[in-house]
Amino acid sequence: MRTDDEATDAPTVPGGLGRTQDPEGVKRNILDVATREFAAKGFSGARVDEIAAKTATSKRMIYYYFRDKEGLFVAVLEEAYSGIRKIERRLDLGDLPPGEALRSLAEFTFDYQNAHPDFVRLVMVENIHNAVHLERSERIQSLNVSVIDVLDSVYRRGVSEGVFREGIDVIDLHMTISALSFFNVANRATFSKIFKCDMESEESLARRRAQVGETVVRYVLKTKA
């Protein structure tokens, strides 16, 4: 007998769906609940039965829209990455000097991850599973190209203006920005306990945010002779 986590056959849509429900609203509700469940319990710990019980729909509809538990988790990851990339594309960096543009991008990443701890937790969960779910999604692959394009544009502009040094790999630079921002959420509980500090206070967040921006900018600045 298959469990809810092993179901693979999508059922036919229940009669009357189009007349009685808003499909996009139903999917949004499922994804919101599933995001919280996967972030809190991981892929293995989350259960479709529990997710369904907390939504305004049924397990049958979850399988209809997402086919199985893996399909639901992939959709959750896609929405998580889409959220940050969508806002990144709206950042107005073109009119800023390269150093200020890079600082703004780094500080935005810090702010976004701090405000969306579920995003950080989902990435941590997927790393535990060696990115096997992420690998299934062409959408995630294409989504993450945009941030590299934005960063590459800022970096090349800085090099051409003689502000940034040459020879920096923008993927390495993106990794540095992500790591500095990610740590403040991923390691908050342990770091706070070990060093008896409040990493969530306004003062602490403002100080750390400034450090992240300054660290990234100083790394790329051209050294004066």
Protein Blocks (a to p, Z undefined) as FASTA:
>chain_A
ZZfklpcbdcdddehklmmpcfklmmmmmmmmmmmmmmmnojmlpcfklmmmmmcbdfkl
mmmmnopamlmmmmmmmmmmmmmmmmmmmpcfklpcfklmmmmmmmmmmmmmmmmmmlmm
mmmmmmmnoommmmmpmklmmmmmmmmmmmmmmmmmmmmnomacghiafklmmmmmmmmm
mmmmmmmmmmmmmnopafkbmklmmmmmmmmmmmmmmmmpccdZZ
